[in-house]
Structure formats: C-alpha cells, structure tokens
Amino acid sequence: MGSPNDERKLESGGVAPAPPTRSIHPAFYIALWIALSSSVILFNKWVLFSAKFDYPLFLTTWHMAFATLMTQLMAKFTTTLDSRHKVPMNTNTYMKAIVPIGIMFSLSLIFGNFAYLYLSVSFIQMLKATNAVATLLATWAFGMAAPNLNKLVNVSAIVIGVAIASFGELKFDGLGFIIQVTGIVCEALRLVMVQRLLSSDEFKMDPLVSVYYYAPACAVINGFFTILIELPRMTMGDILQVGLITLIANAFVAFLLNVSVVLLIGKTNAVVLTMSGVLKDILLVVASMVIFGDPVTLQQYFGYSIALAGLVYYKLGAEKLQQMTTDAKLTINEVRRSNPAGFKLGVICGGLFFIAFLFMSWSRGVPGSSIPTPAA
C-alpha cells in the first residue's frame, strides 16, 4: 500500500512513484569494510614479517603509487571522483594544505608498517586504541577545541586499559613500542590538519577524493625516503622472492579498503562506524592469535576490554549507550519470544566459542604449552 502522500499525488493527477528497488543491506558494507580493513593489516604483517620482505618504506610507497594510478584512472574514465571539481584546488593550496597532510600521512604509514617488524598484530591493535586520546590532545594543542576536564577523564580509561595490556605483553619490544606510538602521534596530527582543512565548506571531500589528492604527495615523500634508506640494499630478487602478484594483490586490497570506506560512510551512521571499528579490532586480535600464533594474556584481555569500553563511551556518550542498551534488550527479548530454540542454540554456541577462545588464549600465553603449528 502506498503512503498518504503517494495517494494524494494520484488523486491530484500526479505520477505514481516507481516501486522501490531492493538495495543492499548496510550489514554487507560493514562486513566488507571489516574484512578489507583486517585483510590489509594481516596482509602487511605477512609480507613484512612472515615473507621476510624487510622493506616497509618500499611497501608504503608502492601502496601510494598504486592508489595514485587507480584514482587517476577512475577520474579519467568514471564519474566516481567528479566531486573533486567542487574543491578549489590550485598549486599554492596543494603545497600549503595537502602536502603537509601527506607528510603526516606518510609518516604514520611508515611507522605503522615498521612496527609490524617488532610487535604482534594483536598488541598493535591494542595500542591503536589510544588514537582517540592522541587526537583529542592534538586538537587542544592546536586550538581546535577548548580543553575539557570531563573528556580528559573519559579518555583516561583508554590510557589505563592500554597500559595494563602493555604490561601484560609477552613479546614487548621497546623500540617497536616507540615506533608505534610515534605513528599514532603522526596520525593524530594528520587528522587535526584534515579537520582544519575541512572546517571550510569549500573543502568538503569524501575519502576517495582525499586519496586522489593525498596519494601522489605521499608516493613522492615515501619514495624519497625509500631511495635514501632501502633502495641501496634492495634487489630485484627481493621483489621476486615475495612475488609480483603478491605485491599487486596487497596494494589492490589496500585500495579497495578506501573504496569500502566511501560505501560504508554513505550507508551507515557514526554509531555503526564506531561499533564496527571496535568489532574489527577484536576480530584482528583473534586473527593474529590464530594466524601468527601471537600470545595474548588474560591481563591483556582485561586491559584491552577497559580500553575498548572507554573508547566506545568517549565516542558515543552515555545517552547513546543507554539507547543502544535498551534497543539491544528489546531485540533479544523479541528473538527469544519468536524463536526460543534458535535463541538457546545461539547462546550455547556463543558460550562454547568463548570457552574455546579462552582455552586457546591460555595455551598460547603459557610458556611451553603453545598449540603446535605445522612446519612450513
């Protein structure tokens, strides 16, 4: 049955609207973003650590060069990036606004990739929970926002949780820790610079248009450091050892992640984005344990749980969380009434998974009791 507005249009001689087309459920875009985001991190870790391709600068440069090529092709042959014409970009603006952001972006990527050589994926994800803290402090330092004691108290839970998790890390590496923290600071500075740029309505850009402008600058900056530091000791044999197809696939997955971000933002809201990010981080910790055998202690679980809870509270606030809790209770009660057998089965499966997960974590965290993995 049509809506009252549709019926009034028909009565007044208006044309009836076309029947609504079936659209893809937002859950698909959430799953796509989580899968691609996790894949990029795990893929980079595998290339740099497991495949012994000890060239993080080159890998970052390759990603940016590939993104530059793809966005240039999309701009030439598709309409996806047509919104770039609305951005008042010229050489002077590019050098003053885009290049500094590109420098911070490059540094965050470089330090982020270097960290994979020293730290486990699971511990890196725990440290990344402090991104919100670093960004908040950077906005205060640059005068983007006035210092707020309540917000400082809110984010303190994140810092406390990460500190607890850090003290529980079995493979802690001081240099890797400093590298990752430096990358987090660079990322916070980049976000503040982007916020300042986008504070003007003239410079509103979606993530893919941002890549169109930032990627060339990042490729040049990263390329400069690659030529100075890594290229002298790098041979074609190193590239062939990891495989040209592997490197192309790695860069393609990284580019698809940028595309998925555009789709996700267009189909969801800030609450969904926040909760999707938390779910992605949890899944990455699990995947790191399964794929790379990274040990995660119960102390780290406890600390990381505090950090994630603090992150969610900081981003959503008490009112949103209360509303989400109420909605979740109503949904659970509805499922329990409509499908009691399925609900019980889900609870049992969830409980068994949780027990198996705890056992796997314990066995990997206790020296001498790791689950054996087949030799390569």
Secondary structure as UniProt FT lines:
FT   HELIX           4..11
FT   TURN            12..13
FT   HELIX           26..45
FT   HELIX           46..50
FT   HELIX           56..77
FT   TURN            80..81
FT   HELIX           82..86
FT   HELIX           91..93
FT   HELIX           94..98
FT   HELIX           99..115
FT   TURN            116..118
FT   HELIX           121..128
FT   TURN            129..130
FT   HELIX           131..141
FT   TURN            142..143
FT   HELIX           149..167
FT   TURN            170..171
FT   HELIX           174..198
FT   HELIX           201..203
FT   HELIX           207..229
FT   HELIX           231..233
FT   HELIX           236..242
FT   HELIX           244..267
FT   HELIX           270..292
FT   HELIX           298..338
FT   HELIX           340..365
FT   TURN            367..368
//
